[in-house]
Amino acid sequence: MEIFNEFWDFTLFTFSDGAILTVGQLVLVAAIIIGGYIFSKLVERFTQQRLAKTDLRADAAHILQRIIFYVLIAVLTITVLSLLRVPLTAFAFVSGAVAIGVGFGAQNILNNFISGWILLFEKPVRINDFIEINEHMGVVERIGNRSTRIRRTDGVHLLIPNSQMLERVVVNWTLIDDQIRTSVRVGVAYGSPIKLVADLIMQAVTEQAEVQAEPEPSVVLDDFGDNAIVFDAYLWCNVGGERELRRIRSAIRFRIAELFDENDIVISFPQRDVHLDTLSPLQVQMLPGDAGGAG
């Protein structure tokens, strides 16, 4: 025990004011740092579990979790410095030098870090929002310190720097609500009863439970095309992404095909009529084929 006490009380540093730093104090500080970090993570996880049971939005809960975690880390840092008897004023010069170095060497890191907090507080993009950026579409899963994680519609995860979320054009499909307008186009053959066609398309649209009654869906005759009379159906759906919209449009097209088949209406396809203007009747002559094949 005497040997242990001598080792525990062994002086490592002596400060200018006469204070000393012993091995025991250093071990205690290390234990406090490790224990404090583990405690901070446990508190953050406990907060996450508790907030998940409330009606608080996911983005607001995420902000609260991060604030609690960083506050605990700040308290831990101040506690460690006080145990080491290091005044905060001692970091005045160091912080100035670090600030200059960070300004030149870590501009992107600071830019993304600050941009992440702007995203969390300004909320142009929130967790669980369906967004479109750089020709990619997906759901926001996490807004981190450096980047935002997005799960694309095909299941691939994208990590986009937070600064790009503020500097690029971001299409947020669900910023205000989940209502999205979409359309279904269909062409029918010339000679079809266009009034009946419009009624059948409207029937196929209104039969879908996901289609909103307000704003009211509409069917318009868009164009007399080269190969078809083109109709467009416009409808609003209360969905949260492109995948659900595709399913709804597919169901509407299936129903349109059924209704057209029941009423003998033909969905058009490209075709061409060739007219030969000749001064005399065409002469058709059969030529004998080659010995090795048909003529």
GIVENLIN-V510968 format. One record per helix or strand. SS is the DSSP state (h for helix, s for strand). FROM is the first residue (numbers start at 1). TO is the last residue. If there is no record, write none. Layout:
BEGIN
ss=[SS:SS]
from=[FROM:FROM]
to=[TO:TO]
END
This chain:
BEGIN
ss=[h:s:s:h:h:h:h:s:s:s:s:h:s:s:h:s:s:s:h:s]
from=[2:11:20:23:58:88:107:130:136:147:157:162:171:179:194:211:218:229:242:267]
to=[8:14:22:52:83:105:122:133:143:152:161:167:172:188:206:211:224:238:262:267]
END
